Amino acid sequence: MHQVENQQQPDQRYSGNEGRNEYREHHQSYCVFTTEETDRKSLQRRHMEVNAVMPAVTRYMSWSDQEITWSVKDHPKLMPSPGSYALVLDPTFIGPNINVRFSKVLIDNGSSINIMYADTMRKLGISENMLQATRTTFHGIVPGISCEPIGIVRVDMLFGTRDNCRTENLEFEVVNLESTYHALLGIPALSKFMASCHVSYLKMKLPMPNGAITIVRDF
């Protein structure tokens, strides 16, 4: 009788990474210090945050009761050049008199604002006299050039299907620039929808009234 020793087989998914996942101590650390806004509204908001009292009972954010996870089950059957494509989705915007589904809405979880382009605004039947004033100035859309939006507009936006959908009211900075996209959804929109994005799988998951759904980028 021969005794056979059970040996753990290496995971083929991670072959070729031997030795690369060992922890390495850092030699130096650098910090970046930024200036804070000094306008009255920013000072009041910061004062309230600093002096906030921890509630006796935790107040949970809306939709936080639905668990969202990622696993190998979410892996796409086709992965064309991972990391080479942006996450672009097709939500429906609710205008004053018309609802429009835009096929090229960029998901940017590094942007602190939501952006709508003037052409998209007009397609929704929104005119400039319906915009509110804004003091925002930002960089990044056109390299090396700052941009001042022409105004702010609040629009309802819908994800999902007839059987399981969700609508949230979002604030957009409207810019008079040309773009290959109809709009850009930044951190405020993703936070409002409690969205979870996977930049490798090019998918986004959202909690919904009838359970979370997965929205896939259309190649």
C-alpha positions as CSV (number, residue, x, y, z in Angstrom):
1,M,0.0,0.0,0.0
2,H,1.4,3.4,-1.0
3,Q,0.6,6.5,1.0
4,V,-0.2,9.4,-1.2
5,E,0.4,12.9,0.1
6,N,-2.2,15.5,-0.8
7,Q,-0.5,18.5,-2.2
8,Q,-2.2,21.8,-2.9
9,Q,-2.1,22.5,-6.6
10,P,-1.2,26.1,-7.6
11,D,-4.0,28.2,-8.9
12,Q,-3.5,28.5,-12.6
13,R,-5.3,31.9,-12.7
14,Y,-2.4,33.5,-10.9
15,S,0.5,31.6,-12.5
16,G,3.4,33.8,-13.5
17,N,3.0,36.1,-10.5
18,E,5.3,34.1,-8.2
19,G,7.2,36.4,-6.0
20,R,5.4,39.5,-7.2
21,N,2.8,39.6,-4.4
22,E,5.3,39.7,-1.5
23,Y,4.9,42.8,0.7
24,R,7.7,45.3,0.3
25,E,8.5,48.0,2.9
26,H,8.4,51.6,1.6
27,H,11.5,53.7,1.9
28,Q,9.9,57.2,1.9
29,S,6.5,58.8,2.2
30,Y,5.1,62.0,0.5
31,C,2.0,63.9,1.4
32,V,0.0,66.5,-0.5
33,F,-1.6,69.4,1.4
34,T,-4.4,71.2,-0.3
35,T,-6.1,74.5,0.4
36,E,-9.6,74.7,1.7
37,E,-12.5,76.7,0.3
38,T,-13.0,79.9,2.3
39,D,-16.4,81.0,1.1
40,R,-19.2,81.2,3.7
41,K,-21.1,78.1,2.5
42,S,-18.0,75.9,2.6
43,L,-17.0,77.2,6.1
44,Q,-20.5,76.5,7.4
45,R,-20.5,72.9,6.0
46,R,-17.0,72.2,7.4
47,H,-18.1,73.6,10.8
48,M,-21.1,71.3,10.9
49,E,-19.0,68.3,9.9
50,V,-16.3,68.9,12.6
51,N,-18.9,69.5,15.3
52,A,-21.2,66.6,14.3
53,V,-22.4,64.4,17.2
54,M,-22.3,60.6,16.8
55,P,-25.9,59.5,16.8
56,A,-27.0,56.9,19.4
57,V,-28.6,54.9,16.6
58,T,-26.8,54.5,13.2
59,R,-28.7,56.2,10.4
60,Y,-28.1,54.1,7.3
61,M,-28.0,55.5,3.8
62,S,-30.8,54.6,1.5
63,W,-30.4,51.3,-0.4
64,S,-27.6,50.2,1.9
65,D,-29.6,47.1,3.0
66,Q,-28.8,45.4,-0.4
67,E,-25.5,43.6,-0.5
68,I,-23.4,44.0,-3.7
69,T,-20.5,41.8,-4.4
70,W,-18.2,40.9,-7.3
71,S,-16.8,37.5,-8.2
72,V,-15.6,35.3,-11.0
73,K,-19.2,34.9,-12.0
74,D,-19.3,38.5,-13.2
75,H,-16.3,37.9,-15.4
76,P,-17.2,38.8,-19.1
77,K,-16.9,36.1,-21.7
78,L,-14.9,38.5,-23.8
79,M,-12.3,40.9,-22.4
80,P,-11.0,43.1,-25.2
81,S,-7.8,44.7,-24.0
82,P,-8.6,45.1,-20.2
83,G,-8.0,48.7,-19.1
84,S,-8.2,50.2,-22.6
85,Y,-11.9,51.1,-22.5
86,A,-14.0,53.5,-20.4
87,L,-17.2,52.5,-18.7
88,V,-20.0,54.0,-20.8
89,L,-23.7,53.3,-20.1
90,D,-27.1,54.3,-21.5
91,P,-29.4,55.7,-18.8
92,T,-32.7,57.5,-19.5
93,F,-32.9,61.3,-18.8
94,I,-36.3,62.7,-17.9
95,G,-36.7,66.1,-19.5
96,P,-39.6,68.6,-19.0
97,N,-41.6,67.2,-21.9
98,I,-39.6,64.3,-23.3
99,N,-37.7,61.3,-21.9
100,V,-34.4,60.5,-23.8
101,R,-32.2,57.5,-23.6
102,F,-28.6,58.5,-24.2
103,S,-26.2,55.8,-25.3
104,K,-22.9,57.4,-24.4
105,V,-22.8,58.5,-20.8
106,L,-19.4,58.3,-19.3
107,I,-18.9,56.9,-15.8
108,D,-16.1,58.8,-14.1
109,N,-15.7,57.9,-10.4
110,G,-12.8,60.4,-10.2
111,S,-14.9,63.5,-11.0
112,S,-16.4,65.6,-8.2
113,I,-19.2,66.9,-10.4
114,N,-21.7,65.6,-12.9
115,I,-21.4,67.2,-16.4
116,M,-24.0,67.6,-19.1
117,Y,-23.1,69.0,-22.5
118,A,-25.1,71.8,-24.0
119,D,-26.2,69.7,-27.0
120,T,-27.6,67.1,-24.6
121,M,-29.4,69.8,-22.7
122,R,-31.1,71.0,-25.8
123,K,-32.1,67.5,-26.8
124,L,-33.9,67.2,-23.5
125,G,-35.9,70.4,-24.3
126,I,-34.1,72.5,-21.6
127,S,-33.2,76.0,-22.6
128,E,-30.5,78.2,-21.0
129,N,-33.0,80.4,-19.2
130,M,-34.0,77.3,-17.2
131,L,-30.5,77.0,-15.8
132,Q,-29.4,78.2,-12.3
133,A,-26.3,80.2,-11.8
134,T,-23.0,78.4,-10.9
135,R,-19.7,79.5,-9.5
136,T,-17.9,76.3,-10.5
137,T,-14.6,76.4,-12.5
138,F,-12.9,73.1,-13.3
139,H,-10.1,71.6,-15.4
140,G,-9.6,68.4,-17.3
141,I,-12.0,68.3,-20.1
142,V,-9.8,70.3,-22.4
143,P,-6.1,69.8,-21.4
144,G,-4.5,73.0,-20.0
145,I,-7.7,75.0,-20.3
146,S,-10.1,75.9,-17.4
147,C,-13.8,75.6,-18.1
148,E,-16.7,77.6,-16.6
149,P,-20.2,76.0,-16.9
150,I,-23.0,78.0,-18.3
151,G,-25.3,76.9,-15.4
152,I,-26.7,74.2,-13.3
153,V,-29.7,72.0,-14.0
154,R,-31.4,69.2,-12.0
155,V,-32.7,66.3,-14.0
156,D,-34.2,62.9,-13.1
157,M,-32.2,60.0,-14.4
158,L,-33.4,56.4,-14.7
159,F,-31.6,53.0,-14.8
160,G,-33.2,49.6,-15.2
161,T,-36.2,48.1,-17.0
162,R,-39.9,48.3,-16.8
163,D,-40.0,45.5,-14.2
164,N,-37.1,46.8,-12.0
165,C,-36.0,50.4,-12.3
166,R,-34.9,53.3,-10.2
167,T,-34.9,57.1,-10.7
168,E,-32.8,59.7,-8.9
169,N,-32.7,63.5,-9.2
170,L,-29.2,64.7,-10.1
171,E,-27.5,68.0,-10.4
172,F,-25.5,68.7,-13.6
173,E,-23.0,71.4,-14.5
174,V,-23.9,72.3,-18.1
175,V,-20.9,73.0,-20.3
176,N,-20.9,74.6,-23.8
177,L,-18.3,72.1,-25.3
178,E,-18.4,69.5,-27.9
179,S,-17.8,65.9,-26.8
180,T,-18.1,62.3,-28.0
181,Y,-20.2,61.7,-24.8
182,H,-23.7,62.9,-24.0
183,A,-22.9,63.4,-20.3
184,L,-20.5,62.5,-17.5
185,L,-21.6,60.9,-14.2
186,G,-19.2,61.6,-11.4
187,I,-19.0,60.8,-7.7
188,P,-22.3,62.7,-6.8
189,A,-24.3,60.5,-9.2
190,L,-22.6,57.2,-8.2
191,S,-23.1,58.0,-4.5
192,K,-26.8,58.9,-5.0
193,F,-27.4,55.6,-6.8
194,M,-25.2,53.7,-4.3
195,A,-23.5,52.3,-7.5
196,S,-20.6,49.8,-7.5
197,C,-18.4,50.0,-10.6
198,H,-15.9,47.4,-11.9
199,V,-13.5,49.1,-14.3
200,S,-11.9,45.8,-15.4
201,Y,-15.2,44.0,-16.1
202,L,-16.8,47.3,-17.5
203,K,-19.9,46.7,-15.4
204,M,-21.9,48.6,-12.8
205,K,-24.2,47.2,-10.1
206,L,-27.1,49.2,-8.6
207,P,-29.5,48.3,-5.8
208,M,-33.0,48.3,-7.1
209,P,-36.6,47.9,-5.7
210,N,-36.7,44.3,-6.8
211,G,-33.0,43.4,-6.2
212,A,-29.7,44.7,-7.5
213,I,-29.0,44.6,-11.2
214,T,-25.9,44.6,-13.3
215,I,-25.5,47.0,-16.2
216,V,-23.0,46.1,-18.8
217,R,-21.0,48.4,-21.2
218,D,-22.1,48.0,-24.8
219,F,-19.1,47.4,-27.1
